[in-house]
Amino acid sequence: MAWWGGVVGRREYRLEAYATLTGCRSVSMSYIALATNAFEKVTHFYGAMLGFPIIAEWDRADGRGCRFSLGDGLRLEILDNTRERRPLYLYEPGERIHIVIEVPDITAARDRLAINAPEPETVSWGARLFRLQDPDGIPVTFLQWDQTLPEFRRDF
């Protein structure tokens, strides 16, 4: 039986229970939404600099946004906070959130970027990676798992 959500309080939530309660037969991460006060800079970063394709855009009096495909069905939605009916108070991103992009070849991924990215580093837990920050300060990590290590696991 597949886990979904783990243990909350004393109840175990399982995918099958969720499907029975909601009628949904599959659950997946759809997209991440980031609000910004620097819409042009942030959309330029994810589109032109990192090369993610735009799959949807909208520009209305009460809202503007852009949605990028990050691969494998995951999308990143950028919302122009200055055009929202009720703009959000945007805190500094700090360490609470970061975006991780898994790639099969870290060197090739770095070479394709239209930005000066640092050299990949090898970390003790079995990956090579490099880190960037988007214009709002949100960390973006490109990561390649080292599948040659005997302890290589991706089931966590």
RABEL-V392958 format. One record per helix or strand of 3 or more residues. SS is the DSSP state (a for helix, b for strand). FROM is the first residue (numbers start at 1). TO is the last residue. If there is no record, write none. Layout:
ss & from & to
SS & FROM & TO
SS & FROM & TO
This chain:
ss & from & to
b & 3 & 8
b & 11 & 14
a & 15 & 22
b & 31 & 36
a & 39 & 49
b & 54 & 60
b & 63 & 71
b & 74 & 80
a & 81 & 83
b & 98 & 102
a & 106 & 112
b & 121 & 123
b & 127 & 133
b & 139 & 145
